[in-house]
Amino acid sequence: MPSVTVRASRILSEYGEARSELIGKTVVLTDGKAGTVENVWLDELHGLRISIKGHDGRWPVSTIKFAEN
């Protein structure tokens, strides 16, 4: 496989793993919003973004202050 295809496959694989690890987890964001991760998106400008059940909007995954294990 060409190197670009290999890198793209790796990115998509890591994205899938991140989704499976985050969806359904209880989180608290740095702005105090808390809840369960409902969905994860790959944003070309901001990286991974999450939505939280019961709150409108999407936040960068970097704003997670605490995630329940």
KOLTIVO-546294 format. One record per atom (N, C-alpha, C): residue number from 1; chain; atom name; x, y, z. Coordinates in pm, 1 decimal. Layout:
<recs>
[NUM,A,CA,[X,Y,Z]],
...
</recs>
This chain:
<recs>
[1,A,N,[83.9,-119.3,0.0]],
[1,A,CA,[0.0,0.0,0.0]],
[1,A,C,[87.7,124.6,0.0]],
[2,A,N,[47.2,227.4,-71.4]],
[2,A,CA,[122.3,353.6,-65.7]],
[2,A,C,[120.1,410.7,76.3]],
[3,A,N,[226.1,485.3,111.5]],
[3,A,CA,[238.3,536.3,248.0]],
[3,A,C,[120.8,625.6,289.2]],
[4,A,N,[64.6,700.6,197.4]],
[4,A,CA,[-49.7,786.6,230.0]],
[4,A,C,[-169.6,701.3,271.4]],
[5,A,N,[-192.1,594.1,200.3]],
[5,A,CA,[-302.9,504.4,232.3]],
[5,A,C,[-281.2,438.1,368.1]],
[6,A,N,[-158.9,400.9,398.3]],
[6,A,CA,[-127.7,339.3,527.2]],
[6,A,C,[-154.2,439.5,639.8]],
[7,A,N,[-108.8,563.0,623.3]],
[7,A,CA,[-131.4,664.7,726.4]],
[7,A,C,[-279.1,693.7,745.1]],
[8,A,N,[-353.4,703.8,635.3]],
[8,A,CA,[-497.6,728.5,643.6]],
[8,A,C,[-567.8,613.2,714.9]],
[9,A,N,[-527.1,491.2,686.4]],
[9,A,CA,[-586.1,374.2,753.1]],
[9,A,C,[-557.1,377.2,902.5]],
[10,A,N,[-434.9,416.8,939.4]],
[10,A,CA,[-398.9,426.8,1081.2]],
[10,A,C,[-482.8,532.5,1152.4]],
[11,A,N,[-502.0,646.4,1087.2]],
[11,A,CA,[-582.6,753.7,1145.9]],
[11,A,C,[-725.1,706.2,1169.5]],
[12,A,N,[-783.5,641.2,1069.7]],
[12,A,CA,[-920.6,592.6,1083.7]],
[12,A,C,[-930.3,483.7,1190.1]],
[13,A,N,[-829.9,401.7,1201.8]],
[13,A,CA,[-827.6,297.5,1304.7]],
[13,A,C,[-822.9,359.6,1444.6]],
[14,A,N,[-737.7,458.8,1462.6]],
[14,A,CA,[-727.4,527.6,1592.0]],
[14,A,C,[-857.2,601.1,1624.8]],
[15,A,N,[-919.4,661.2,1524.6]],
[15,A,CA,[-1047.1,729.8,1543.4]],
[15,A,C,[-1153.6,630.6,1591.7]],
[16,A,N,[-1158.9,513.8,1529.9]],
[16,A,CA,[-1254.0,411.2,1570.9]],
[16,A,C,[-1230.8,366.1,1714.1]],
[17,A,N,[-1106.0,350.1,1752.5]],
[17,A,CA,[-1073.8,311.4,1890.0]],
[17,A,C,[-1114.2,420.7,1988.5]],
[18,A,N,[-1087.7,546.0,1953.9]],
[18,A,CA,[-1125.4,657.8,2040.8]],
[18,A,C,[-1276.1,663.8,2058.3]],
[19,A,N,[-1349.4,645.3,1949.7]],
[19,A,CA,[-1496.7,644.1,1958.0]],
[19,A,C,[-1545.0,536.0,2052.6]],
[20,A,N,[-1491.7,415.7,2037.4]],
[20,A,CA,[-1539.0,305.3,2120.8]],
[20,A,C,[-1500.7,325.4,2267.9]],
[21,A,N,[-1389.3,392.9,2293.9]],
[21,A,CA,[-1348.9,420.2,2432.1]],
[21,A,C,[-1429.9,533.1,2495.4]],
[22,A,N,[-1473.5,631.1,2416.2]],
[22,A,CA,[-1539.2,749.2,2471.8]],
[22,A,C,[-1690.9,740.4,2478.5]],
[23,A,N,[-1754.4,683.0,2376.4]],
[23,A,CA,[-1900.4,680.8,2374.1]],
[23,A,C,[-1951.5,598.8,2492.1]],
[24,A,N,[-2043.3,661.6,2567.7]],
[24,A,CA,[-2102.5,597.1,2684.3]],
[24,A,C,[-2030.1,627.4,2814.5]],
[25,A,N,[-1914.5,692.2,2808.0]],
[25,A,CA,[-1840.1,727.5,2929.2]],
[25,A,C,[-1897.5,854.2,2990.5]],
[26,A,N,[-1894.8,860.8,3123.6]],
[26,A,CA,[-1935.6,980.3,3194.5]],
[26,A,C,[-1816.0,1073.4,3202.3]],
[27,A,N,[-1836.9,1199.0,3163.9]],
[27,A,CA,[-1726.9,1295.7,3162.9]],
[27,A,C,[-1770.0,1426.9,3226.3]],
[28,A,N,[-1671.3,1502.1,3271.1]],
[28,A,CA,[-1690.1,1639.5,3316.1]],
[28,A,C,[-1596.8,1724.6,3231.8]],
[29,A,N,[-1652.0,1829.9,3171.9]],
[29,A,CA,[-1570.6,1919.9,3090.8]],
[29,A,C,[-1514.5,2031.5,3178.2]],
[30,A,N,[-1413.0,2097.5,3130.0]],
[30,A,CA,[-1350.3,2204.4,3206.0]],
[30,A,C,[-1445.5,2320.0,3234.5]],
[31,A,N,[-1553.2,2333.9,3156.0]],
[31,A,CA,[-1650.3,2441.9,3181.4]],
[31,A,C,[-1761.2,2398.6,3277.1]],
[32,A,N,[-1752.0,2276.3,3332.2]],
[32,A,CA,[-1847.3,2229.1,3431.8]],
[32,A,C,[-1960.4,2143.8,3378.1]],
[33,A,N,[-1977.9,2137.7,3247.4]],
[33,A,CA,[-2081.8,2051.0,3191.2]],
[33,A,C,[-2043.6,1905.3,3217.5]],
[34,A,N,[-2144.4,1826.1,3250.2]],
[34,A,CA,[-2118.3,1685.3,3278.9]],
[34,A,C,[-2226.4,1600.2,3214.0]],
[35,A,N,[-2190.6,1477.5,3182.9]],
[35,A,CA,[-2285.4,1385.1,3124.4]],
[35,A,C,[-2214.8,1271.2,3054.7]],
[36,A,N,[-2291.2,1200.9,2974.7]],
[36,A,CA,[-2241.2,1085.6,2902.5]],
[36,A,C,[-2208.2,1124.5,2759.2]],
[37,A,N,[-2092.9,1081.7,2710.8]],
[37,A,CA,[-2054.1,1110.2,2572.4]],
[37,A,C,[-2151.6,1038.5,2480.1]],
[38,A,N,[-2214.8,1115.8,2393.8]],
[38,A,CA,[-2315.9,1063.3,2302.8]],
[38,A,C,[-2257.6,1029.3,2165.9]],
[39,A,N,[-2162.8,1113.7,2118.9]],
[39,A,CA,[-2104.7,1091.0,1986.8]],
[39,A,C,[-1966.2,1155.9,1980.2]],
[40,A,N,[-1886.3,1110.7,1884.5]],
[40,A,CA,[-1751.0,1163.0,1863.6]],
[40,A,C,[-1735.7,1191.7,1715.0]],
[41,A,N,[-1678.8,1308.5,1684.1]],
[41,A,CA,[-1654.6,1346.7,1545.8]],
[41,A,C,[-1507.1,1376.3,1525.6]],
[42,A,N,[-1461.6,1358.1,1404.7]],
[42,A,CA,[-1327.2,1398.0,1366.3]],
[42,A,C,[-1340.8,1527.1,1287.6]],
[43,A,N,[-1297.5,1636.2,1347.6]],
[43,A,CA,[-1308.9,1768.9,1288.9]],
[43,A,C,[-1173.8,1806.2,1229.1]],
[44,A,N,[-1170.8,1840.0,1102.8]],
[44,A,CA,[-1043.4,1868.2,1035.9]],
[44,A,C,[-970.9,1990.2,1092.6]],
[45,A,N,[-1041.8,2079.0,1158.7]],
[45,A,CA,[-977.7,2196.7,1216.9]],
[45,A,C,[-941.8,2180.3,1364.5]],
[46,A,N,[-1022.4,2103.0,1437.3]],
[46,A,CA,[-1006.6,2096.2,1582.2]],
[46,A,C,[-971.3,1957.5,1635.5]],
[47,A,N,[-963.7,1857.9,1551.9]],
[47,A,CA,[-937.1,1721.4,1599.4]],
[47,A,C,[-1064.9,1653.9,1644.8]],
[48,A,N,[-1056.4,1574.3,1750.9]],
[48,A,CA,[-1174.8,1504.3,1800.9]],
[48,A,C,[-1265.7,1599.9,1876.5]],
[49,A,N,[-1394.0,1589.1,1849.3]],
[49,A,CA,[-1495.3,1667.1,1921.4]],
[49,A,C,[-1599.9,1570.3,1972.4]],
[50,A,N,[-1659.4,1602.9,2087.2]],
[50,A,CA,[-1759.2,1515.3,2147.6]],
[50,A,C,[-1889.4,1590.6,2170.0]],
[51,A,N,[-1997.9,1515.6,2176.4]],
[51,A,CA,[-2124.8,1572.6,2221.2]],
[51,A,C,[-2162.8,1498.7,2348.3]],
[52,A,N,[-2232.1,1569.8,2436.3]],
[52,A,CA,[-2272.0,1514.1,2564.7]],
[52,A,C,[-2423.5,1510.5,2570.5]],
[53,A,N,[-2476.6,1397.2,2609.5]],
[53,A,CA,[-2621.0,1377.8,2619.1]],
[53,A,C,[-2681.2,1484.5,2711.0]],
[54,A,N,[-2785.1,1551.6,2662.0]],
[54,A,CA,[-2854.1,1653.1,2739.8]],
[54,A,C,[-2797.5,1793.6,2726.0]],
[55,A,N,[-2689.2,1810.4,2649.8]],
[55,A,CA,[-2629.3,1942.0,2627.3]],
[55,A,C,[-2614.7,1964.0,2477.5]],
[56,A,N,[-2655.9,2082.3,2431.3]],
[56,A,CA,[-2640.4,2115.5,2289.6]],
[56,A,C,[-2497.2,2159.1,2263.6]],
[57,A,N,[-2439.9,2114.3,2154.7]],
[57,A,CA,[-2307.4,2158.1,2113.6]],
[57,A,C,[-2209.2,2042.9,2100.9]],
[58,A,N,[-2092.0,2078.0,2052.5]],
[58,A,CA,[-1980.7,1983.8,2037.5]],
[58,A,C,[-1857.8,2049.1,2097.8]],
[59,A,N,[-1781.0,1971.9,2174.8]],
[59,A,CA,[-1664.0,2025.5,2242.3]],
[59,A,C,[-1540.0,1947.3,2203.8]],
[60,A,N,[-1425.0,2015.9,2204.1]],
[60,A,CA,[-1299.7,1944.5,2177.6]],
[60,A,C,[-1275.5,1839.4,2287.1]],
[61,A,N,[-1226.0,1725.2,2249.3]],
[61,A,CA,[-1201.0,1619.5,2345.9]],
[61,A,C,[-1099.1,1665.1,2450.4]],
[62,A,N,[-1018.8,1764.1,2417.3]],
[62,A,CA,[-918.6,1815.0,2511.8]],
[62,A,C,[-981.4,1884.2,2632.3]],
[63,A,N,[-1112.0,1913.9,2627.6]],
[63,A,CA,[-1176.9,1980.0,2740.5]],
[63,A,C,[-1225.4,1881.7,2846.2]],
[64,A,N,[-1204.6,1751.1,2825.4]],
[64,A,CA,[-1243.4,1654.0,2926.8]],
[64,A,C,[-1149.1,1668.7,3045.8]],
[65,A,N,[-1208.4,1697.1,3160.0]],
[65,A,CA,[-1128.7,1713.0,3280.8]],
[65,A,C,[-1119.7,1579.2,3354.3]],
[66,A,N,[-1225.8,1501.0,3349.5]],
[66,A,CA,[-1232.4,1374.0,3421.2]],
[66,A,C,[-1317.4,1278.7,3340.7]],
[67,A,N,[-1272.3,1157.4,3324.3]],
[67,A,CA,[-1351.9,1053.1,3258.0]],
[67,A,C,[-1358.8,934.7,3350.8]],
[68,A,N,[-1477.7,882.5,3370.9]],
[68,A,CA,[-1496.3,767.1,3458.3]],
[68,A,C,[-1439.7,642.0,3391.1]],
[69,A,N,[-1365.9,561.8,3464.7]],
[69,A,CA,[-1310.1,435.8,3410.8]],
[69,A,C,[-1403.9,321.2,3433.8]],
</recs>
